[in-house]
Amino acid sequence: MPATPRRFTDEILSDEMAALLRTKTPAERFAVVDQLWMFFRTAIRANLARQNPGWTAEELDHATARRMSRAAF
């Protein structure tokens, strides 16, 4: 019987990735998360800048923070 493919959610991690992360120290795992956070922040800000060429840096920063916090503020 073939395995049921996993659907992506933020709660599922592949067995391979989980095994890899277990080999990392807490500091190394934090560094990975930090790098991903910065990558996504940069990508979101660049996308917002393309969509809103007239916005100031402050407006872009605010909109980026809002998007990344799921509009929590």
N, C-alpha and C positions, 0 to 999 in steps of 0.2 A: 504494500500500500504506500503510495508516494506521500511524502510529507506535505502538509498544508503550508503554502507560502505564508510568511508573516506579512502583515500589513504594517506600514510604518506609522508609528505614533511616537510621541515624545517619551513614552514609558517603556518602549521595547528597544533593547540593544541586542545586536547579534551575538551569538556565542563567541565568535571569533574576536569581536571588539571587546567584549567583556573580559575574555582571557588576556588580551593585550593590556587592557587597563589595569588588570590585577598585578601585572609585572611592574607597574609604575609606582613610584613613591607618591605620597600625597602632594608634595611640591611639584612633581612632574605632571600629575593630573590637573592641578590648579593652573599650571602654565599652559596646558592644552586648552582648558576652558577660557583662559584669558586671551589667548591668540584667536580662538574662534569668536569670542565676544568682539574683539577689535576688528576682525575681518567683517563680521556682519554689520557692525556699526558703520564702518567705512562704506560698505556696499549700499546700505539703506540710505545713508546721507548722500551718496553720489546719485542714486536713483531719484531721491527727492529734489536734488539740485537740477537734474535734467528735466524733471516734470515742472519745476517752478523756478525758471531762470532769474526771475526778479527778486527772489527772496534774499534777505541778508544772511550773513553767517549766523547771527543770533537766531533768526527764524529757522534756519536749517537745523541748528543744534537742538532747538526746542522740539521741532517736529520729529527729529531723529530719536530723541529721548522719549517722547510720547509714544512713538511707534514701538520702540523696544520695551517699554514698560506696559505694553498692551493698553495704552491710553488710560493708565491708572491715575493720571493727574490732569 
